[in-house]
Amino acid sequence: MELLDAMRCAPTSRLFKADAVPREMLVRALDAARFAPSGGNRQGWRVVVVEDPARRAALRDLYLPHWRAYLELTGGARMLAEPDQFDAARVRMIARADAYARALDAVPVHLVVAVRLADLAVTDAQLPRQSIVGGASIYPFTQNLLLALRGEGLGAALTTLLVPAEASVKELLAIPDELALAAHIGVGFRDEPWPRALARRPVEEFAFSERYGEPLTGG
């Protein structure tokens, strides 16, 4: 599909058909994603493709405790327990994410994305705040991969809730110590219609002209 169409309509997919994903589709998506930028062009990304049912179940078991903790932290658990007290659209979204987590093993393909720590260019390490810049060497690749999967007609769900279980995931998948987990992507054929458009804030709400707070308009 056209690039702009993919960018405007690559939703998080949480409901998948049981059909196996042809290996050539995954290889094509990874082949396209590798042209992402990275610090010093070091290309530190590594991806483990998991299709074995037992390993998928093991990843689900590692994912669920952190998903449940996230629900408690964000109030999602209360939304699920008392749905009538909250916005219906928000409750539906949380319920879909919860169903995805509980049935994670049924997702046909799991892509575990990791990065070589030595390949990260962390230019904000000395600033008195949480470091974020290292992600610039792995998340452009991850976004490229999501778009490439969409171009193949595949649904995908990106999460980072396996990262707290990094040690166990690395042991399960024989990932070497010099790599860090960055993301988990569930992949398969979407079992519901693609949306016509995604809801996003307009440009003037997040882009500014010359000084923060002066909306960028026109064009």
Secondary structure, DSSP 8 states (H G I E B T S, - for coil): --HHHHHHS--B---B-S----HHHHHHHHHHHTT---GGG---EEEEEE--HHHHHHHHHHHHHHHHHHHHHHTHHHHHHSGGGS-HHHHHHHHHHHHHHHTGGGSSEEEEEEEEGGG---TTTTSSS---GGGGGTHHHHHHHHHHHHHTT-EEEEE-TTGGGHHHHHHHHT--TTEEEEEEEEEE-BSS---S------GGGT-BSSSTTSB----
